[in-house]
C-alpha cells in the first residue's frame, strides 16, 4: 500500500475533521470503528471573541456567503457523526448518510490508472497540460457509450473533476442575473451555488426558502414530479433524475412535459443524470432522449457513483451546440471559456481510468458494482416496508426516501443516530418539502447494510 | 429531428432560449492568451507541415516524472481495487497527511499550520475559487504584466468592468506597472488602494523574484490599506538565491495575505493536477469574519477535493527522495533558462528573468510583441509568448519558456542565434 493509504487515517468526507480536529482509523471489513481522540477545536461559525480586537482587513465579506445558513449539508452530517463517535467511542457506527461509495474499484479500471501513472515517468508516455475540455478519446467514448443516436457529438462533451464542480462552473457561466428553479427537495449544491453566485435574495426563515428561487415541490402526492402549471418561469431549471434524494425517476412523458415547459418559457434545463445507470425501469437515462432537448438542456453526469470514483474525481457535462443564449451566443462557447480560465482539466490519470470504465470489460464491471448497491437498496426498502413505513425511491436510485409523517427530520435523524448508531440524512437538508422524510443511502458493505436493517427493525418494531 | 438541428447549425439560425448571456462573459477579451497561442501553433503546422516546431510558449513541463512519484501513484491507484486500499470521498480540504507534509516542507520555520492549508487541483482553479469567496463587489490590483487569469477571473466574477481592447486594460482594475525601470517592483506610492492585490513572485512572465525588502513594502502597503494580498508562489522552487519563497516569511503577512501554490511546475504535475492554497487563521474580513471559513465553505460546496491519486503523488514528492528528484528537475529547467539567457544576451538583446524562474523576458524596443512573436514563429518555427498577452506593460517584450527537452532548447538557441545575427 502506498504512503498515503497508510497515512490517510481521516475518514472519507470527514470535512468535519477540518475545522473540528479529530482523527479516526479508516474502515476495515468489520463494523466497528475506533475513535482516536485528539484535541478538538470548536467549529468557527460565528466571529470568535478574540478577533474583535485582532487586526481586520478593510475588505468587506461577500454578502452572498453571509446568506448561507449553515455549513454545506454533508459536512454538517459528518460533524454530527464525529460528535456521536466522541460520545460513544465504542459504538459501531454505520454510515448510510453521505452517499459515499464503499466497494473497491474493479481492477480493469485501476490497472489502467496504474499504467498511466507509470507512463508519466517515461519519455514517450509523459504528458503535461491536457486539453481543458478533456482528452479526445475519453470525450468520444462518453459520446458513444451514453449518447449513441442522440445527436450528441464528441465536442459537445466536457470532461471534468465531477458534477458538483461542474454545477458551480455552470453558475459562473450564467452569472448573478439569472433566476433559477429547483426541485424541492433537491441536492443542496444547486441552491447553495446559486446563493454564492448572487442569484438569490435572503433566506426566509418562515418558509425555509431563499427569495428568488422557484422551488418545485416533489412529493408522493404529485408522484415526485412538479405540477408545472403552478411553476413560475425562471431562466434555469435544475432537474435531477433519477433523483437525489427521493430516488424518483422521471418518465418519458414527464420529461417531454419538462422540455416543452422549458421551450415555452425560453428556459435552460440543467439535467443531473449522475444516477442514470441505477435505473431499473424503462425511463429515459438522458434528457437528450427527448426530442427538442438539445435546444433547451445541458446534462451533467459523473463517474463517482458508477465506478466508485468519489475520490478519484471524474465527470462530464454535455452542452449541445444548439443551446443558445437570447442573443444567439452559444452557451457551449462560454462554458468552454470558463473551463479554460477557471479550470485546467481533470487529472490525466483519472481520465485514463474513465476510458477503461467505458471499455466493454469496464462497463460490465461497473454494472456489477451498481448491481451490488441495488441489492443493498432492495434490502433497505424491504426492511422499511416490513415495518409499515411509506417508502419511496430505491428502485431507480441508491437512495431510499422514508416518510415519517408529522416529525421533524432532524429529530428522526438524531433519534436513529442515538438509538441505532446509524447515520442517515434528514430530508429537510434537501429543502422544505423534504421535512418529514429521511434519506437512507444504500452505499455500504453488505454486512453493514444487514446490520443497520437489523437495528432499524429493533427500533421500530 | 437531427436533420432539422443540423440545418439550424448551418444557417446560423436556431431556436434561442430567453436566457440572457452573462454580461461579464461579454466583457472578456476575445481570446484567452494561451488558446490564441495554440491557434497560431496549429495554423503554423498546417502551413509548414514539415517544420520541426519548438514550443517555448505555454509553460508546459516536458520532463517525465521521477520514478518514486509515478510509482507511488501507480501503487495507490491499484490499491483502490482492494478493500484495505479503497477510498471514497476524501476531505474536501485534502488529506491531513498531505497538508502536514506541505506545512513541513514549505512552511516549517514560518508556522503555517496544516489546518490553514487547502489541497486543490491547481492554482488556476484556486484563483477562481478565491474570486467566488470575494464576490463581485471588491476591487483588485494586478501587476502589469501578469498571468492573465487574475484579470480574466476578475472580469468573469463581475469586479472588473469591461475590457478595453486598445488599452489592454479593464476599467476597474488597478494596474501596477513592473518594468526594468522600477526593478520589476511597482511604485506603491502611486498605486491606488484596491481590496485585493494579486502578486506573483517569482513572476510570470517577467521572471523577477521580489526581494525581502520589496515584500516588506508590499505587506506594509496592504496593511496600511486594509487590503488582502493574493500571493502566487507557483514558481518558488525555482528561486536560486535567497529571495523569499513564501509571503509568510514577512512579519505581519499572516494578517493580510493568502498564498496560492502548485505542484505543476514543482513536480511536472501540469496534467496530474495538484496544488494548494494557504489561508491563515488571522486573515479577517472587515467585520471580523475569518476568510478561511468562507474559503472552506466554497471548497465544500463548489469542489470535491483533488484526486486522491494526485494527492498520493504529492505526498511522494514531499518525501526526502521525492524532494531530491523534483529539485533535479527544477535544476534541469533552470539550466535551460541559463542557456536561453546566454543566447539572447550574446545577441546584444535586453534580457531579464531566467535567474529565479523558468521564464526569460526579452525586450524588443519599439516593437509590437505579437509582431515579434509572429516573425520568430515564421522564420525559426519557435513558439514564444507575446508580452502584451500579459498586459500593456508587456508590450515590446517576449516571454520565452525554459520548459523543454535540452535538445530542443539547444536547437532553439541555435536557430535564434542564426536569425538574429
Interface residues (C-beta under 8 A of the other chain):
Chain A: X1 X2 X3 X4 X5 X7 X8 X9 X10 X12 X13 X14 X15 X17 X18 X19 X21 X23 X26 X28 X29 X41 X44 X47 X48 X51 X52 X54 X55 X56 X57 X58 X59 X60 X61 X62 X63 X64 X65 X66 X68 X71 X72 X74 X75 X98 X100 X101 X102 X103 X104 X105 X106 X107 X109 X110 X111 X113 X114 X115 X117 X118 X119 X120 X121 X122 X123 X125 X126 X127 X128 X129 X130 X151 X161 X162 X164 X165 X167 X168 X172 X173 X174 X175 X176 X177 X178 X189 X192 X193 X196 X197 X198 X235 X236 X262 X263 X265 X266 X267 X268 X291 X292 X294 X295 X296 X308 X310 X311 X312 X313 X321 X322 X323 X324 X325 X326 X327 X328 X329 X334 X337 X338 X340 X341 X342 X343 X344 X345 X346 X347 X348 X349 X350 X353 X443
Chain B: X1 X2 X5 X8 X9 X14 X15 X16 X17 X18 X19 X20 X21 X22 X23 X24 X25 X28 X32 X34 X35 X58 X60 X61 X62 X63 X64 X65 X66 X67 X69 X70 X71 X72 X73 X74 X75 X76 X77 X78 X79 X80 X81 X82 X83 X84 X85 X86 X87 X88 X89 X90 X91 X92 X93 X95 X96 X97 X98 X115 X121 X122 X124 X125 X127 X128 X132 X133 X134 X135 X136 X137 X138 X149 X152 X153 X156 X157 X158 X195 X196 X223 X225 X226 X227 X228 X255 X256 X268 X270 X271 X272 X273 X282 X283 X284 X285 X286 X287 X288 X289 X290 X293 X294 X296 X297 X298 X300 X301 X302 X303 X304 X305 X306 X307 X308 X309 X310 X311 X312 X313 X315 X316 X319
